[in-house]
């Protein structure tokens, strides 16, 4: 009988290594033999855990989206007011992806490499996560913009999701400091007084 804890830990290691390889070489050029070398496992050993490269990509994305969604929901549970909840979301998102930079790149570059039921499942997780942020934006106070909150949500995702192209977690800006800067920038833009309500000079 296979120990489920051992199975899960070994699968998690395979997924972590595969994410790094996919991020560095791309999903399509990577072969199972290359993954065998990088994981230091035999091909038969890898196939004991997954059916092939497509399942690896699916599990990487499923694990990542499920974890970031569950973590965000926990982070929001103790929030006090719309702005605080949004700040908590930003801090969790940036912190999570700063510690999963390879997975982040894979999510960004291989979004269309799945198909069928697997793609539908990942898209469902994405929608839940996007809907969560859109709701947070919509819940901001009366000074928030009156347009579609989805535009603001995607703009915020655009700021956060592409940090893998320039950000180094071990650099001068910590993930928490980066999240605080994003929150300040986003919230200042969202809740700043509109020109019609701003004080006018003499």
Buried (B, 14 or more C-beta within 10 A) or exposed (E): EEEEEEEEEBBEBBBBBBBBBBBEEBBEEBEBEBBBEBBEBEEEEBBBBBEEBBBBBBBBBBBBBBEBBEBBBEBBEEBEEBBEBBBBBBBBBBBBBBEBBBBBBBBEBBEEBBEEEBBEBBEEBBEBBBEBBBEBBBBBEEEBBEEEBBEBBBEBBEBBBEBBEEBEBEEEBEBEEBBBBBBEEBBEEBBEEEEEEEEEEE
